[in-house]
Amino acid sequence: MINLTSKKILVTGAASGIGCAVAQTCAKAGATVIATDRIDPSESTGLPAPHQHLVLDVTDAAKVESKIAKLGPLDGLVNAAGITGAGPVHTVELDVWRKVLEVNLTGAMLVSKQVITAMLESGRAGAIVNIASVYGMTGGPGNTPYNVSKSGVLHLTRCMAADYGAANIRVNVVSPGYIETPMTTMLDAEEMHEFRERFVAMHLLKRPGKPEEVAAAICFLLSDAASYITGANLAVDGGFTAAHLPI
Ligand SMILES: NC(=O)c1ccc[n+]([C@@H]2O[C@H](COP(=O)([O-])OP(=O)(O)OC[C@H]3O[C@@H](n4cnc5c(N)ncnc54)[C@H](O)[C@@H]3O)[C@@H](O)[C@H]2O)c1
């Protein structure tokens, strides 16, 4: 069982899916959680005080700065806020491209900037976990803005790990495969059935993952059990990236 007792951990994207599971798992492990999302996450997490809930759009630099400054020093951050954005380059809409990069990549950078500033000022050790995707590691058809944003998150993680290791701030990333959350419910549609079957089959464990399975890996990386791990990319993908299966 992971122990996060006496750690104060901020989670973005906590109103749904993986972020919500992270908030709940961190709380179960003893952390005090500040659950944030662009919409009020309190009903989704169901966490009572002393856990806090905050409406925070990760792309709003001024609000990110002012709201996080009020929280005082934090021990951990999970950047889980994310959106999808589809299209090959010749049809992609510029607004979609910009929005996906703004939320998935710039948003993670903006929140990290404020949390790291507070960690450096307090002299406390810290742990940050970003969420990329298997499609940050490999190319994939039809989802260029999303996939590119996630490869950016992988490299953002490595660069932050390099900059803050000496201050004992560890920065890691998890790369999930297909996880059943509201982000992926479109795969449940009748017309997506065949694609979904093939997609599931590309995962060695032959099933989609659950948000709690990603949250468990994230909580490990936040904890002192991962005290010598920084700059790492942990695939939580049911084996998706371990082998190229014939389709
Ligand atoms: N579900 C999957 O299969 C999968 C696979 C790989 C990676 N991921 C990544 O995991 C993370 C969580 O995804 P999920 O599947 O739980 O999706 P989700 O849609 O269930 O949750 C995403 C959350 O992010 C919030 N959000 C979106 N824009 C925001 C903004 N500007 N500011 C603050 N919050 C914002 C949403 O309100 C939502 O609550 C995302 O980064 C996603 O890209 C998911």
The ligand as a MOL file (V3000), in Angstrom:
LIG
                    3D

  0  0  0     0  0            999 V3000
M  V30 BEGIN CTAB
M  V30 COUNTS 44 48 0 0 0
M  V30 BEGIN ATOM
M  V30 1 N -8.4760 7.8050 -21.3440 0
M  V30 2 C -7.4240 7.3880 -22.0410 0
M  V30 3 O -7.4730 6.3750 -22.7670 0
M  V30 4 C -6.1310 8.1550 -21.9620 0
M  V30 5 C -5.0060 7.5860 -22.5770 0
M  V30 6 C -3.7960 8.2720 -22.5350 0
M  V30 7 C -3.7070 9.4740 -21.8820 0
M  V30 8 N -4.8130 10.0190 -21.2940 0 CHG=1
M  V30 9 C -4.6630 11.3100 -20.6320 0
M  V30 10 O -5.0540 11.2330 -19.2900 0
M  V30 11 C -5.4910 12.5190 -18.8510 0
M  V30 12 C -6.8720 12.3750 -18.2180 0
M  V30 13 O -7.7520 11.9290 -19.2470 0
M  V30 14 P -9.1340 11.1930 -18.9610 0
M  V30 15 O -9.1750 10.0220 -19.8230 0
M  V30 16 O -9.3360 11.0730 -17.5120 0 CHG=-1
M  V30 17 O -10.1210 12.2770 -19.5910 0
M  V30 18 P -11.4550 12.9690 -19.0200 0
M  V30 19 O -12.0280 13.6870 -20.1800 0
M  V30 20 O -12.2630 11.9750 -18.3080 0
M  V30 21 O -10.8800 14.0200 -17.9650 0
M  V30 22 C -10.1610 15.1440 -18.3560 0
M  V30 23 C -10.4480 16.2620 -17.3600 0
M  V30 24 O -9.6660 17.4060 -17.7390 0
M  V30 25 C -10.4650 18.5550 -17.5340 0
M  V30 26 N -10.0000 19.6750 -18.3390 0
M  V30 27 C -10.0500 19.8140 -19.6900 0
M  V30 28 N -9.5840 21.0150 -20.0400 0
M  V30 29 C -9.2090 21.6420 -18.9090 0
M  V30 30 C -8.6530 22.9170 -18.6200 0
M  V30 31 N -8.4110 23.8120 -19.5840 0
M  V30 32 N -8.3830 23.2360 -17.3280 0
M  V30 33 C -8.6390 22.3520 -16.3300 0
M  V30 34 N -9.1970 21.1400 -16.5450 0
M  V30 35 C -9.4710 20.8000 -17.8110 0
M  V30 36 C -11.8740 18.1220 -17.9340 0
M  V30 37 O -12.8640 18.9880 -17.4160 0
M  V30 38 C -11.9270 16.7090 -17.3750 0
M  V30 39 O -12.4530 16.7170 -16.0580 0
M  V30 40 C -5.4860 13.4140 -20.0800 0
M  V30 41 O -4.2820 14.1590 -20.1140 0
M  V30 42 C -5.5070 12.4160 -21.2210 0
M  V30 43 O -4.9430 12.9450 -22.3940 0
M  V30 44 C -6.0290 9.3800 -21.3150 0
M  V30 END ATOM
M  V30 BEGIN BOND
M  V30 1 1 1 2
M  V30 2 2 2 3
M  V30 3 1 2 4
M  V30 4 1 4 5
M  V30 5 2 4 44
M  V30 6 2 5 6
M  V30 7 1 6 7
M  V30 8 2 7 8
M  V30 9 1 8 9
M  V30 10 1 8 44
M  V30 11 1 9 10
M  V30 12 1 9 42
M  V30 13 1 10 11
M  V30 14 1 11 12
M  V30 15 1 11 40
M  V30 16 1 12 13
M  V30 17 1 13 14
M  V30 18 2 14 15
M  V30 19 1 14 16
M  V30 20 1 14 17
M  V30 21 1 17 18
M  V30 22 2 18 19
M  V30 23 1 18 20
M  V30 24 1 18 21
M  V30 25 1 21 22
M  V30 26 1 22 23
M  V30 27 1 23 24
M  V30 28 1 23 38
M  V30 29 1 24 25
M  V30 30 1 25 26
M  V30 31 1 25 36
M  V30 32 1 26 27
M  V30 33 1 26 35
M  V30 34 2 27 28
M  V30 35 1 28 29
M  V30 36 1 29 30
M  V30 37 2 29 35
M  V30 38 1 30 31
M  V30 39 2 30 32
M  V30 40 1 32 33
M  V30 41 2 33 34
M  V30 42 1 34 35
M  V30 43 1 36 37
M  V30 44 1 36 38
M  V30 45 1 38 39
M  V30 46 1 40 41
M  V30 47 1 40 42
M  V30 48 1 42 43
M  V30 END BOND
M  V30 END CTAB
M  END
